[in-house]
Structure formats: structure tokens, C-alpha cells
């Protein structure tokens, strides 16, 4: 399970790195746009994507930290080997 989680993390990091590279290309294209309205839209778009990628970066760092500091934790924060913690809570009445 841990190996699968680590592979998933590597894939997510590769995707995040590729998205960051694309964002830099987007930012580089803004200077070539003459229409101020279009340039403003591109700026807002780049800002939103930048915030999303920053959020993803923080989330990835938190997941890595949790895996390093709590080796028994599996994906989703459940302890492996304890079926009581893996069961969904009963629906509210």
C-alpha cells in the first residue's frame, strides 16, 4: 500500500511540475498580446492557476510530511490494520 501511495505521489509531483512549466509559458505569452482586455484576462487566468498550483504544492508537502512522520498511515489518514477505523461511520438518523 505504501509503495502504491509513493508511486501516486511521484505521478502527482510530475504533473505538478509540468503544470508549473506550462504556467510559466502562459506568463511569457502575456507580453506578446496587444489587446489590454485580453492581456488582463490572461493575467487573471495565470494568477488563478498560480494559486491553484501553490495550493497543490502545500497539499503535496503535507502528504509527504504525514507519510514520513507517521509511517503506519495509509492514504486518507486511516491506520492500516485496524478495521474499525477503516469502516465508514453509520448514517445519521
DSSP file (Angstrom, degrees, kcal/mol; ACC not computed):
  #  RESIDUE AA STRUCTURE BP1 BP2  ACC     N-H-->O    O-->H-N    N-H-->O    O-->H-N    TCO  KAPPA ALPHA  PHI   PSI    X-CA   Y-CA   Z-CA
    1    1 A X     >        0   0    0      0, 0.0     4,-2.2     0, 0.0     5,-0.1   0.000 360.0 360.0 360.0 -42.1    0.0    0.0    0.0
    2    2 A X  H  >  +     0   0    0      1,-0.2     4,-2.6     2,-0.2     5,-0.2   0.910 360.0  51.5 -64.0 -42.0    2.8    2.4    0.9
    3    3 A X  H  > S+     0   0    0      1,-0.2     4,-2.2     2,-0.2    -1,-0.2   0.901 109.6  50.2 -62.6 -39.8    4.6    1.7   -2.4
    4    4 A X  H  > S+     0   0    0      2,-0.2     4,-2.2     1,-0.2    -1,-0.2   0.904 110.8  49.5 -64.2 -40.8    1.4    2.4   -4.3
    5    5 A X  H  X S+     0   0    0     -4,-2.2     4,-2.4     2,-0.2    -2,-0.2   0.906 110.0  50.7 -65.1 -41.5    1.0    5.7   -2.4
    6    6 A X  H  X S+     0   0    0     -4,-2.6     4,-2.2     2,-0.2    -1,-0.2   0.889 110.1  49.8 -64.4 -38.6    4.6    6.7   -3.2
    7    7 A X  H  X S+     0   0    0     -4,-2.2     4,-2.3     2,-0.2    -1,-0.2   0.907 110.3  50.4 -64.5 -41.4    4.1    6.0   -6.9
    8    8 A X  H  X S+     0   0    0     -4,-2.2     4,-2.5     1,-0.2    -2,-0.2   0.909 109.8  50.9 -62.0 -41.9    0.9    8.1   -6.8
    9    9 A X  H  X S+     0   0    0     -4,-2.4     4,-2.6     2,-0.2    -2,-0.2   0.901 108.7  51.4 -63.3 -41.1    2.8   10.9   -5.1
   10   10 A X  H  X S+     0   0    0     -4,-2.2     4,-2.3     2,-0.2    -1,-0.2   0.916 111.2  48.0 -62.0 -42.8    5.6   10.7   -7.8
   11   11 A X  H  X S+     0   0    0     -4,-2.3     4,-2.4     2,-0.2    -2,-0.2   0.909 111.8  49.2 -63.8 -42.2    3.0   10.9  -10.5
   12   12 A X  H  X S+     0   0    0     -4,-2.5     4,-2.6     2,-0.2    -2,-0.2   0.895 110.9  50.5 -64.3 -39.4    1.2   13.9   -8.9
   13   13 A X  H  X S+     0   0    0     -4,-2.6     4,-2.6     2,-0.2    -2,-0.2   0.905 109.7  50.4 -66.1 -40.3    4.6   15.7   -8.5
   14   14 A X  H  X S+     0   0    0     -4,-2.3     4,-2.2     2,-0.2    -2,-0.2   0.917 112.0  47.7 -62.6 -43.0    5.4   15.1  -12.2
   15   15 A X  H  X S+     0   0    0     -4,-2.4     4,-2.4     2,-0.2    -2,-0.2   0.918 111.8  50.3 -62.7 -43.2    2.0   16.5  -13.1
   16   16 A X  H  X S+     0   0    0     -4,-2.6     4,-2.2     1,-0.2    -2,-0.2   0.909 110.2  49.6 -62.3 -43.2    2.5   19.5  -10.8
   17   17 A X  H  X S+     0   0    0     -4,-2.6     4,-2.0     1,-0.2    -1,-0.2   0.904 111.4  49.1 -62.8 -41.4    5.9   20.2  -12.3
   18   18 A X  H  X S+     0   0    0     -4,-2.2     4,-2.1     1,-0.2    -2,-0.2   0.895 110.4  50.9 -65.5 -39.5    4.5   20.1  -15.8
   19   19 A X  H  X S+     0   0    0     -4,-2.4     4,-2.3     1,-0.2    -2,-0.2   0.885 108.4  52.1 -65.8 -38.3    1.7   22.4  -14.9
   20   20 A X  H  X S+     0   0    0     -4,-2.2     4,-2.0     2,-0.2    -1,-0.2   0.896 108.9  50.5 -63.7 -40.1    4.2   24.9  -13.4
   21   21 A X  H  X S+     0   0    0     -4,-2.0     4,-1.8     2,-0.2    -2,-0.2   0.910 110.8  48.9 -64.4 -41.5    6.2   24.8  -16.6
   22   22 A X  H  X S+     0   0    0     -4,-2.1     4,-2.5     1,-0.2    -2,-0.2   0.892 108.0  54.5 -64.5 -39.7    3.0   25.5  -18.6
   23   23 A X  H  X S+     0   0    0     -4,-2.3     4,-2.5     1,-0.2    -1,-0.2   0.905 106.4  51.6 -61.0 -41.1    2.1   28.4  -16.3
   24   24 A X  H  X S+     0   0    0     -4,-2.0     4,-2.0     1,-0.2    -1,-0.2   0.891 109.4  50.2 -63.4 -38.1    5.5   30.0  -16.9
   25   25 A X  H  X S+     0   0    0     -4,-1.8     4,-1.4     2,-0.2    -2,-0.2   0.910 109.2  51.9 -64.5 -41.4    4.9   29.7  -20.7
   26   26 A X  H  X S+     0   0    0     -4,-2.5     4,-0.9     1,-0.2     3,-0.5   0.931 109.8  49.0 -59.7 -45.6    1.5   31.3  -20.2
   27   27 A X  H >X S+     0   0    0     -4,-2.5     3,-0.7     1,-0.2     4,-0.5   0.879 108.1  54.8 -62.6 -37.6    3.0   34.2  -18.3
   28   28 A X  H 3< S+     0   0    0     -4,-2.0     3,-0.4     1,-0.2    -1,-0.2   0.783 104.0  55.2 -66.8 -27.3    5.7   34.6  -21.1
   29   29 A X  H >< S+     0   0    0     -4,-1.4     3,-1.3    -3,-0.5     4,-0.3   0.697  88.5  78.0 -78.6 -19.9    3.0   34.9  -23.7
   30   30 A X  H X< S+     0   0    0     -4,-0.9     3,-1.5    -3,-0.7    -1,-0.2   0.863  86.7  58.5 -60.6 -37.0    1.2   37.8  -22.0
   31   31 A X  T 3< S+     0   0    0     -4,-0.5    -1,-0.3    -3,-0.4    -2,-0.1   0.721 100.5  58.5 -66.2 -19.5    3.8   40.4  -23.1
   32   32 A X  T <  S+     0   0    0     -3,-1.3     2,-0.5    -4,-0.2    -1,-0.3   0.519  84.9  94.8 -87.8  -5.8    3.0   39.5  -26.8
   33   33 A X    <   -     0   0    0     -3,-1.5     6,-0.0    -4,-0.3    -3,-0.0  -0.772  51.2-172.3 -93.2 125.0   -0.7   40.4  -26.5
   34   34 A X        +     0   0    0     -2,-0.5     2,-0.5     4,-0.0    -1,-0.1   0.796  61.5  88.9 -85.1 -30.9   -1.6   43.9  -27.6
   35   35 A X     >  -     0   0    0      1,-0.2     4,-2.7     2,-0.1     5,-0.2  -0.577  66.1-153.5 -74.2 116.4   -5.2   43.9  -26.6
   36   36 A X  H  > S+     0   0    0     -2,-0.5     4,-2.4     1,-0.2    -1,-0.2   0.850  93.3  52.9 -60.7 -35.0   -5.3   45.2  -22.9
   37   37 A X  H  > S+     0   0    0      2,-0.2     4,-2.1     1,-0.2    -1,-0.2   0.917 112.2  44.2 -67.1 -41.9   -8.6   43.3  -22.2
   38   38 A X  H  > S+     0   0    0      2,-0.2     4,-2.5     1,-0.2    -2,-0.2   0.912 112.8  52.1 -67.4 -42.2   -7.2   40.0  -23.4
   39   39 A X  H  X S+     0   0    0     -4,-2.7     4,-2.2     1,-0.2    -2,-0.2   0.895 109.3  50.4 -60.6 -40.3   -3.9   40.6  -21.6
   40   40 A X  H  X S+     0   0    0     -4,-2.4     4,-2.6     2,-0.2    -1,-0.2   0.917 109.7  50.1 -64.6 -43.1   -5.9   41.3  -18.4
   41   41 A X  H  X S+     0   0    0     -4,-2.1     4,-2.5     1,-0.2    -2,-0.2   0.908 110.9  49.6 -60.7 -41.5   -7.8   38.1  -18.8
   42   42 A X  H  X S+     0   0    0     -4,-2.5     4,-2.6     2,-0.2    -1,-0.2   0.888 109.8  51.9 -64.1 -38.6   -4.6   36.2  -19.3
   43   43 A X  H  X S+     0   0    0     -4,-2.2     4,-2.4     2,-0.2    -2,-0.2   0.935 111.2  46.2 -63.4 -46.8   -3.2   37.8  -16.2
   44   44 A X  H  X S+     0   0    0     -4,-2.6     4,-2.7     2,-0.2    -2,-0.2   0.913 112.3  51.2 -62.1 -42.6   -6.2   36.7  -14.1
   45   45 A X  H  X S+     0   0    0     -4,-2.5     4,-2.5     1,-0.2    -2,-0.2   0.931 111.3  47.3 -60.1 -46.4   -6.0   33.3  -15.6
   46   46 A X  H  X S+     0   0    0     -4,-2.6     4,-2.4     1,-0.2    -1,-0.2   0.885 111.4  51.6 -64.1 -38.5   -2.3   32.9  -14.7
   47   47 A X  H  X S+     0   0    0     -4,-2.4     4,-2.3     2,-0.2    -2,-0.2   0.924 110.6  47.9 -64.3 -44.0   -2.9   34.3  -11.2
   48   48 A X  H  X S+     0   0    0     -4,-2.7     4,-2.3     1,-0.2    -2,-0.2   0.934 113.6  46.7 -62.7 -45.7   -5.7   31.7  -10.6
   49   49 A X  H  X S+     0   0    0     -4,-2.5     4,-2.7     1,-0.2    -1,-0.2   0.886 110.3  54.4 -64.0 -37.0   -3.6   28.9  -11.9
   50   50 A X  H  X S+     0   0    0     -4,-2.4     4,-2.3    -5,-0.2    -1,-0.2   0.916 109.2  47.2 -61.8 -43.1   -0.7   30.1   -9.8
   51   51 A X  H  X S+     0   0    0     -4,-2.3     4,-2.3     2,-0.2    -1,-0.2   0.899 111.9  50.8 -65.2 -39.9   -2.8   30.0   -6.6
   52   52 A X  H  X S+     0   0    0     -4,-2.3     4,-2.4     1,-0.2    -2,-0.2   0.923 111.8  46.5 -63.3 -44.1   -4.1   26.5   -7.5
   53   53 A X  H  X S+     0   0    0     -4,-2.7     4,-2.5     2,-0.2    -2,-0.2   0.874 110.6  52.6 -68.6 -36.2   -0.6   25.2   -8.0
   54   54 A X  H  X S+     0   0    0     -4,-2.3     4,-2.3    -5,-0.2    -1,-0.2   0.916 110.3  49.1 -61.8 -42.0    0.6   26.8   -4.8
   55   55 A X  H  X S+     0   0    0     -4,-2.3     4,-2.4     2,-0.2    -2,-0.2   0.918 111.1  49.0 -63.1 -43.9   -2.3   25.1   -3.0
   56   56 A X  H  X S+     0   0    0     -4,-2.4     4,-2.7     1,-0.2    -2,-0.2   0.895 109.2  53.7 -62.5 -39.8   -1.4   21.7   -4.7
   57   57 A X  H  X S+     0   0    0     -4,-2.5     4,-2.4     2,-0.2    -2,-0.2   0.929 110.0  46.8 -58.9 -46.9    2.3   22.2   -3.6
   58   58 A X  H  X S+     0   0    0     -4,-2.3     4,-2.3     1,-0.2    -2,-0.2   0.901 112.1  50.6 -63.2 -41.3    1.2   22.8    0.0
   59   59 A X  H  X S+     0   0    0     -4,-2.4     4,-2.4     2,-0.2    -2,-0.2   0.916 110.7  49.0 -63.4 -43.7   -1.0   19.7   -0.1
   60   60 A X  H  X S+     0   0    0     -4,-2.7     4,-2.6     1,-0.2    -2,-0.2   0.913 110.9  50.2 -61.8 -43.4    1.8   17.6   -1.5
   61   61 A X  H  X S+     0   0    0     -4,-2.4     4,-2.5     1,-0.2    -1,-0.2   0.900 110.6  49.8 -63.1 -40.1    4.2   18.8    1.1
   62   62 A X  H  X S+     0   0    0     -4,-2.3     4,-2.5     2,-0.2    -2,-0.2   0.911 111.2  48.7 -65.0 -42.5    1.6   18.0    3.9
   63   63 A X  H  X S+     0   0    0     -4,-2.4     4,-2.3     2,-0.2    -2,-0.2   0.914 112.1  48.8 -64.7 -42.1    1.1   14.5    2.5
   64   64 A X  H  X S+     0   0    0     -4,-2.6     4,-2.1     1,-0.2    -2,-0.2   0.925 111.8  49.5 -62.0 -44.0    4.8   13.8    2.3
   65   65 A X  H  X S+     0   0    0     -4,-2.5     4,-2.8     1,-0.2     5,-0.3   0.915 110.8  49.6 -61.7 -43.6    5.3   15.1    5.8
   66   66 A X  H  X S+     0   0    0     -4,-2.5     4,-1.9     1,-0.2     7,-0.2   0.899 111.1  49.2 -63.6 -40.4    2.5   12.9    7.1
   67   67 A X  H  < S+     0   0    0     -4,-2.3    -1,-0.2     1,-0.2    -2,-0.2   0.868 115.4  44.5 -67.1 -35.6    3.9    9.8    5.4
   68   68 A X  H  < S+     0   0    0     -4,-2.1     3,-0.4    -5,-0.2    -2,-0.2   0.888 119.7  39.1 -75.5 -39.5    7.4   10.5    6.8
   69   69 A X  H  < S+     0   0    0     -4,-2.8     2,-0.2     1,-0.3    -2,-0.2   0.683 125.9  35.8 -87.4 -17.6    6.3   11.3   10.3
   70   70 A X    ><  +     0   0    0     -4,-1.9     3,-2.2    -5,-0.3    -1,-0.3  -0.661  65.0 175.8-133.1  77.5    3.6    8.6   10.5
   71   71 A X  T 3  S+     0   0    0     -3,-0.4    -1,-0.1     1,-0.3    -2,-0.1   0.723  78.4  59.5 -60.0 -21.9    4.8    5.5    8.6
   72   72 A X  T 3  S+     0   0    0      2,-0.0     8,-1.6     7,-0.0    -1,-0.3   0.557  83.1 104.0 -82.4  -6.6    1.7    3.5    9.6
   73   73 A X  B <   -A   79   0A   0     -3,-2.2     6,-0.2    -7,-0.2     2,-0.2  -0.555  54.4-163.6 -78.7 137.0   -0.7    5.9    8.0
   74   74 A X    >   -     0   0    0      4,-2.2     3,-1.8    -2,-0.3     4,-0.2  -0.491  43.4 -56.5-104.2-178.9   -2.2    5.0    4.7
   75   75 A X  G >  S+     0   0    0      1,-0.3     3,-0.6    -2,-0.2    -1,-0.2  -0.314 126.8  29.4 -57.3 140.5   -3.9    7.1    2.1
   76   76 A X  G 3  S-     0   0    0      1,-0.2    -1,-0.3    -3,-0.1     3,-0.1   0.403 123.8 -86.2  87.3  -2.5   -6.8    9.0    3.6
   77   77 A X  G <  S+     0   0    0     -3,-1.8     2,-0.3     1,-0.3    -1,-0.2   0.592  85.3 139.4  82.3  10.7   -5.2    9.1    7.1
   78   78 A X    <   -     0   0    0     -3,-0.6    -4,-2.2    -4,-0.2     2,-0.3  -0.694  56.7-117.2 -91.4 141.8   -6.5    5.7    8.2
   79   79 A X  B >   -A   73   0A   0     -2,-0.3     3,-1.0    -6,-0.2    -6,-0.2  -0.592  31.4-125.3 -72.8 130.6   -4.3    3.4   10.2
   80   80 A X  T 3  S+     0   0    0     -8,-1.6    -1,-0.1    -2,-0.3     3,-0.1  -0.499  90.9  29.6 -73.7 147.3   -3.7    0.2    8.3
   81   81 A X  T 3  S+     0   0    0     -2,-0.2     2,-0.6     1,-0.1    -1,-0.2   0.447  93.2  99.9  87.2  -0.3   -4.5   -3.0   10.1
   82   82 A X    X>  -     0   0    0     -3,-1.0     3,-1.0     1,-0.1     4,-0.9  -0.847  48.7-174.2-119.0  93.5   -7.3   -1.5   12.2
   83   83 A X  H 3> S+     0   0    0     -2,-0.6     4,-0.9     1,-0.3     3,-0.3   0.783  79.6  64.4 -61.9 -27.2  -10.6   -2.4   10.5
   84   84 A X  H 34 S+     0   0    0      1,-0.2     3,-0.4     2,-0.2    -1,-0.3   0.886 104.5  45.7 -64.4 -36.3  -12.7   -0.3   13.0
   85   85 A X  H <4 S+     0   0    0     -3,-1.0    -1,-0.2     1,-0.2    -2,-0.2   0.699 109.0  57.1 -77.4 -18.3  -11.0    2.9   11.7
   86   86 A X  H  < S+     0   0    0     -4,-0.9     2,-0.2    -3,-0.3    -1,-0.2   0.619  86.5  95.3 -88.8 -12.4  -11.5    1.8    8.1
   87   87 A X  S  < S-     0   0    0     -4,-0.9     2,-0.1    -3,-0.4     3,-0.1  -0.540  81.3-114.6 -79.5 143.8  -15.3    1.4    8.4
   88   88 A X        -     0   0    0     -2,-0.2     3,-0.1     1,-0.1    -1,-0.1  -0.481  37.5-103.7 -71.4 145.9  -17.5    4.3    7.4
   89   89 A X        -     0   0    0     -2,-0.1    -1,-0.1     1,-0.1     3,-0.1  -0.346  45.1 -92.9 -67.3 154.0  -19.5    5.8   10.2
   90   90 A X        -     0   0    0      1,-0.1    -1,-0.1    -3,-0.1     3,-0.1  -0.336  49.0 -96.8 -65.9 150.8  -23.2    4.9   10.3
   91   91 A X        -     0   0    0      1,-0.1    -1,-0.1    -3,-0.1     2,-0.0  -0.351  46.2 -98.3 -66.3 148.5  -25.5    7.3    8.5
   92   92 A X              0   0    0      1,-0.1    -1,-0.1    -3,-0.1    -3,-0.0  -0.324 360.0 360.0 -66.4 150.7  -27.2    9.9   10.7
   93   93 A X              0   0    0     -3,-0.1    -1,-0.1    -2,-0.0    -2,-0.1   0.438 360.0 360.0 -91.0 360.0  -30.8    9.1   11.8
